[in-house]
């Protein structure tokens, strides 16, 4: 279980870091709202969320993005905290998505980890 949390934490961290690094080249860091919209848009495209589901997922993603931003602002982030955030987000997403949608999203995230060198 801890290993899975670490995988999620590293995946989350790498996705955020990649996006932030890309935007930092242009002198801007994404806001929690921008990060949330990006993630919610990706979920909508990947698992075909309805508009109602999308609105709920956007709120969930914004909450997580705000918490992640707090962790980064505190200095050296605690990776176990990222894992906890991801676990909490997954619980909330399971309440919004159908079982098939969540399974498809989970498979998508696993593929992303494989593409990032096995994390």
C-alpha positions as a Python dict, from the first residue, in 0.01 Angstrom:
ca = {
    (1, 'X'): (0, 0, 0),
    (2, 'X'): (276, 245, 91),
    (3, 'X'): (452, 163, -235),
    (4, 'X'): (137, 247, -433),
    (5, 'X'): (101, 575, -245),
    (6, 'X'): (460, 658, -324),
    (7, 'X'): (402, 581, -693),
    (8, 'X'): (100, 812, -696),
    (9, 'X'): (292, 1081, -513),
    (10, 'X'): (585, 1064, -753),
    (11, 'X'): (353, 1065, -1056),
    (12, 'X'): (167, 1366, -920),
    (13, 'X'): (489, 1545, -834),
    (14, 'X'): (640, 1479, -1176),
    (15, 'X'): (329, 1593, -1361),
    (16, 'X'): (312, 1914, -1161),
    (17, 'X'): (688, 1970, -1187),
    (18, 'X'): (686, 1915, -1564),
    (19, 'X'): (403, 2160, -1615),
    (20, 'X'): (555, 2416, -1379),
    (21, 'X'): (896, 2388, -1540),
    (22, 'X'): (748, 2439, -1884),
    (23, 'X'): (560, 2748, -1771),
    (24, 'X'): (852, 2881, -1569),
    (25, 'X'): (1045, 2920, -1893),
    (26, 'X'): (795, 3189, -1982),
    (27, 'X'): (816, 3352, -1638),
    (28, 'X'): (487, 3229, -1502),
    (29, 'X'): (377, 2956, -1266),
    (30, 'X'): (29, 2807, -1300),
    (31, 'X'): (-227, 2897, -1037),
    (32, 'X'): (-414, 2622, -851),
    (33, 'X'): (-715, 2706, -1070),
    (34, 'X'): (-511, 2655, -1389),
    (35, 'X'): (-367, 2328, -1261),
    (36, 'X'): (-713, 2207, -1158),
    (37, 'X'): (-860, 2293, -1497),
    (38, 'X'): (-578, 2113, -1675),
    (39, 'X'): (-627, 1798, -1470),
    (40, 'X'): (-1008, 1809, -1494),
    (41, 'X'): (-986, 1865, -1872),
    (42, 'X'): (-755, 1566, -1902),
    (43, 'X'): (-999, 1353, -1702),
    (44, 'X'): (-1292, 1474, -1912),
    (45, 'X'): (-1112, 1378, -2230),
    (46, 'X'): (-977, 1047, -2099),
    (47, 'X'): (-1292, 907, -1937),
    (48, 'X'): (-1571, 1107, -2107),
    (49, 'X'): (-1705, 1291, -1803),
    (50, 'X'): (-2051, 1444, -1825),
    (51, 'X'): (-2079, 1819, -1764),
    (52, 'X'): (-2215, 1750, -1415),
    (53, 'X'): (-1925, 1516, -1337),
    (54, 'X'): (-1677, 1765, -1483),
    (55, 'X'): (-1801, 2042, -1252),
    (56, 'X'): (-1757, 1817, -947),
    (57, 'X'): (-1416, 1691, -1062),
    (58, 'X'): (-1300, 2050, -1119),
    (59, 'X'): (-1378, 2133, -753),
    (60, 'X'): (-1193, 1820, -635),
    (61, 'X'): (-891, 1904, -850),
    (62, 'X'): (-887, 2265, -731),
    (63, 'X'): (-884, 2154, -368),
    (64, 'X'): (-593, 1921, -436),
    (65, 'X'): (-402, 2184, -636),
    (66, 'X'): (-438, 2434, -351),
    (67, 'X'): (-308, 2177, -103),
    (68, 'X'): (-17, 2087, -332),
    (69, 'X'): (73, 2454, -367),
    (70, 'X'): (81, 2485, 13),
    (71, 'X'): (318, 2188, 34),
    (72, 'X'): (554, 2344, -220),
    (73, 'X'): (544, 2682, -46),
    (74, 'X'): (643, 2520, 283),
    (75, 'X'): (979, 2427, 135),
    (76, 'X'): (1098, 2069, 101),
    (77, 'X'): (776, 1878, 24),
    (78, 'X'): (699, 1562, 221),
    (79, 'X'): (627, 1292, -37),
    (80, 'X'): (402, 1103, 204),
    (81, 'X'): (181, 1414, 210),
    (82, 'X'): (150, 1394, -169),
    (83, 'X'): (46, 1032, -137),
    (84, 'X'): (-219, 1125, 117),
    (85, 'X'): (-350, 1400, -110),
    (86, 'X'): (-372, 1157, -399),
    (87, 'X'): (-547, 898, -185),
    (88, 'X'): (-803, 1156, -71),
    (89, 'X'): (-856, 1273, -428),
    (90, 'X'): (-911, 917, -548),
    (91, 'X'): (-1177, 859, -282),
    (92, 'X'): (-1361, 1171, -396),
    (93, 'X'): (-1324, 1083, -764),
    (94, 'X'): (-1470, 737, -702),
    (95, 'X'): (-1781, 909, -566),
    (96, 'X'): (-1818, 1114, -886),
    (97, 'X'): (-1704, 874, -1157),
    (98, 'X'): (-1857, 543, -1253),
    (99, 'X'): (-1653, 234, -1173),
    (100, 'X'): (-1554, 201, -1540),
    (101, 'X'): (-1452, 565, -1564),
    (102, 'X'): (-1233, 544, -1255),
    (103, 'X'): (-1075, 221, -1379),
    (104, 'X'): (-997, 389, -1711),
    (105, 'X'): (-848, 693, -1531),
    (106, 'X'): (-637, 466, -1310),
    (107, 'X'): (-507, 282, -1617),
    (108, 'X'): (-425, 616, -1778),
    (109, 'X'): (-225, 721, -1471),
    (110, 'X'): (-39, 388, -1470),
    (111, 'X'): (52, 443, -1834),
    (112, 'X'): (180, 791, -1748),
    (113, 'X'): (402, 639, -1476),
    (114, 'X'): (542, 386, -1724),
    (115, 'X'): (616, 667, -1969),
    (116, 'X'): (801, 858, -1696),
    (117, 'X'): (1056, 584, -1657),
    (118, 'X'): (870, 338, -1439),
    (119, 'X'): (776, 555, -1142),
}
